[in-house]
C-alpha cells in the first residue's frame, strides 16, 4: 500500500490511531494535573504517561499549557452537559449541581485553579477564554428555551445569567472553601431569576 493509500485509509477510519493518541495524551495530561498540579506539568511528563514521543506532543499542541487546556475543555464537555428539565429554574439548578459536583473533584479543582491564574500566561489566558466561550455557547440553550417558554423576557443576557449562577460556586470552591449545598444552589438560582425578571 502506497503512502497516499495509507493516508486515504486513515482518513476513512474515524477514531483511528490519531484519535487514540490524542485521547491518551489528554488523559495523561489530566492525570498529571491532578497528581502534580497544573504548574508542574511538562510536555515530557505528559508524553511519558501517554507512551508517545515528546516531539509528537510538542508538534501537535506546542506547549504543556495548550495540552492541559485541550484536556480540560474536552473533559468538561463530558462532565457538564446542558440539562433540559422543562423549566428555567430546573435547568439552572441542575446545571449548577453539575458544576458544584465537578468542582468537588480533583480534576474540577485543578481546572478552577488553572483558570484562576490564567492571566499570568498568555497561552492559558487564551485557552481560558475559549473554554468559557464554549461553555456559554452550550449553556445558552437554557436561557433560549426559557425565553421561548416566556419564563424570561426577550433580550435576557444569557451569559450574564449563567455567570451569576456559577460565580458563587467558583467563589466558594476557590476562596472561602465553604460548602456548596442544594439550599445554596436553589437560593442562587431563585435570586438570579428574580433579578432577571422571570415570570
C-alpha positions as MATLAB code, in Angstrom:
seq = 'XXXXXXXXXXXXXXXXXXXXXXXXXXXXXXXXXXXXXXXXXXXXXXXXXXXXXXXXXXXXXXXXXXXXXXXXXXXXXXXXXXXXXXXXXXXXXXXXXXXXXXXXXXXXXXXXXXXXXXXXXXXXXXXXXXXXXXXXXXXXXXXXXXXXXXXXXXXXXXXXXXXXXXXXXXXXXXXXXXXXXXXXXXXXXXXXXXXXXXX';
ca = [
       0.000    0.000    0.000;
       1.441    3.370   -1.024;
       1.772    6.362    1.293;
      -1.180    8.077   -0.407;
      -3.311    4.955    0.027;
      -2.384    4.727    3.702;
      -3.342    8.375    4.268;
      -6.667    7.838    2.491;
      -7.318    4.721    4.595;
      -6.597    6.635    7.785;
      -8.978    9.421    6.732;
     -11.692    6.816    6.087;
     -11.351    5.303    9.567;
     -12.744    7.683   12.193;
     -11.250    7.108   15.601;
      -8.042    5.673   14.166;
      -4.550    5.897   15.610;
      -4.558    9.702   15.675;
      -7.724    9.763   17.790;
      -6.313    7.113   20.149;
      -3.064    9.049   20.571;
      -4.954   12.275   21.237;
      -7.130   10.550   23.846;
      -4.070    9.021   25.539;
      -2.288   12.379   25.651;
      -5.310   14.238   27.014;
      -5.893   11.596   29.692;
      -2.207   11.711   30.623;
      -2.418   15.496   30.950;
      -5.461   15.219   33.227;
      -3.786   12.586   35.402;
      -0.615   14.676   35.670;
      -2.575   17.811   36.617;
      -4.452   16.023   39.360;
      -1.297   14.419   40.792;
       1.242   17.204   40.337;
      -0.755   20.418   39.932;
      -1.142   22.331   36.681;
       2.011   24.392   37.252;
       4.210   21.292   37.395;
       3.103   19.539   34.220;
       5.574   19.344   31.343;
       5.298   18.019   27.811;
       7.837   15.348   28.712;
       5.729   14.200   31.653;
       2.581   14.040   29.532;
       4.364   12.188   26.722;
       5.868    9.644   29.147;
       2.493    8.908   30.708;
       0.806    8.628   27.293;
       3.543    6.412   25.853;
       4.314    8.730   22.944;
       7.245   10.850   21.827;
       7.531   14.285   23.412;
       8.233   15.724   19.963;
       4.826   14.497   18.786;
       3.090   16.262   21.661;
       5.161   19.410   21.087;
       4.376   19.414   17.376;
       0.628   18.982   17.871;
      -0.001   21.216   20.920;
       3.048   23.464   21.168;
       3.111   23.700   24.965;
       2.084   21.897   28.140;
      -0.446   24.648   28.796;
      -2.165   24.002   25.463;
      -2.333   20.264   26.163;
      -3.860   20.885   29.589;
      -6.448   23.291   28.229;
      -7.436   20.914   25.446;
      -7.752   18.124   28.019;
      -9.829   20.198   30.431;
     -12.107   21.527   27.717;
     -12.695   18.058   26.286;
     -13.433   16.564   29.695;
     -15.716   19.412   30.727;
     -17.903   18.783   27.690;
     -18.495   15.282   29.042;
     -18.809   16.236   32.701;
     -21.042   19.298   32.249;
     -23.836   18.520   29.792;
     -26.624   21.068   29.421;
     -29.750   19.802   31.203;
     -33.281   20.093   29.837;
     -35.777   19.677   32.685;
     -38.614   21.661   31.120;
     -38.222   24.826   33.215;
     -35.596   27.549   33.513;
     -35.393   27.049   37.274;
     -34.982   23.295   36.922;
     -32.347   23.665   34.190;
     -30.301   26.217   36.133;
     -30.456   24.201   39.355;
     -29.453   21.021   37.535;
     -26.618   22.833   35.737;
     -25.386   24.404   38.980;
     -25.421   20.998   40.689;
     -23.291   19.564   37.879;
     -20.838   22.461   38.213;
     -20.669   22.048   42.004;
     -20.100   18.301   41.723;
     -17.373   18.873   39.122;
     -15.638   21.489   41.268;
     -15.543   18.978   44.122;
     -13.475   16.502   42.088;
      -9.658   16.656   41.897;
      -9.917   17.472   38.195;
     -12.506   20.187   38.738;
     -10.355   21.713   41.465;
      -7.326   21.669   39.155;
      -9.388   23.285   36.410;
     -10.666   26.097   38.611;
      -7.183   26.826   39.973;
      -5.705   26.872   36.466;
      -8.404   29.221   35.231;
      -7.948   31.489   38.251;
      -4.289   32.182   37.435;
      -4.690   32.216   33.671;
      -3.802   35.884   33.296;
      -0.199   35.034   34.194;
       0.308   33.075   30.983;
      -0.912   34.241   27.556;
      -1.498   30.692   26.310;
      -3.578   29.759   29.343;
      -5.412   33.082   29.130;
      -6.388   32.378   25.511;
      -7.435   28.864   26.424;
      -9.439   30.127   29.371;
     -11.406   32.452   27.101;
     -12.017   29.620   24.641;
     -13.121   27.339   27.484;
     -15.668   29.799   28.878;
     -16.876   30.798   25.426;
     -17.638   27.163   24.638;
     -19.437   26.706   27.965;
     -21.546   29.823   27.385;
     -22.417   28.704   23.867;
     -23.607   25.321   25.130;
     -25.428   26.590   28.214;
     -27.065   29.445   26.288;
     -29.708   26.880   25.319;
     -31.072   27.074   28.877;
     -31.824   30.780   28.532;
     -33.008   30.481   24.924;
     -35.526   27.800   25.910;
     -36.669   29.902   28.882;
     -37.327   32.845   26.552;
     -39.302   30.594   24.187;
     -41.425   29.412   27.142;
     -41.954   33.043   28.231;
     -40.156   32.383   31.520;
     -37.556   35.058   30.712;
     -38.019   38.240   28.702;
     -36.606   38.508   25.183;
     -33.167   40.060   25.199;
     -32.158   38.462   28.505;
     -28.355   38.350   28.625;
     -27.682   34.593   28.650;
     -24.021   34.943   29.525;
     -24.765   37.196   32.490;
     -27.434   34.830   33.815;
     -25.030   31.893   33.636;
     -22.199   33.897   35.190;
     -24.402   34.934   38.106;
     -25.375   31.317   38.731;
     -21.904   29.768   38.619;
     -19.806   32.628   40.061;
     -20.830   31.979   43.693;
     -19.946   28.301   43.242;
     -16.476   29.092   41.948;
     -16.007   31.723   44.649;
     -16.730   29.206   47.391;
     -14.617   26.485   45.777;
     -11.619   28.788   45.223;
     -11.708   31.356   48.005;
     -13.861   30.675   51.036;
     -13.935   26.846   50.859;
     -17.483   26.994   52.214;
     -19.767   24.074   51.366;
     -21.933   24.198   48.274;
     -25.220   22.520   49.076;
     -28.628   22.292   47.414;
     -30.040   25.070   49.562;
     -27.358   27.477   48.366;
     -27.816   26.442   44.733;
     -31.582   26.956   44.875;
     -31.182   30.310   46.612;
     -28.684   31.498   43.981;
     -30.892   30.366   41.093;
     -34.043   31.919   42.583;
     -32.223   35.200   43.212;
     -30.844   35.287   39.653;
     -34.238   34.509   38.134;
     -35.922   37.164   40.262;
     -33.343   39.705   39.198;
     -33.760   38.676   35.568;
     -37.486   39.335   35.645;
     -38.521   35.705   35.377;
     -42.247   35.083   35.183;
];
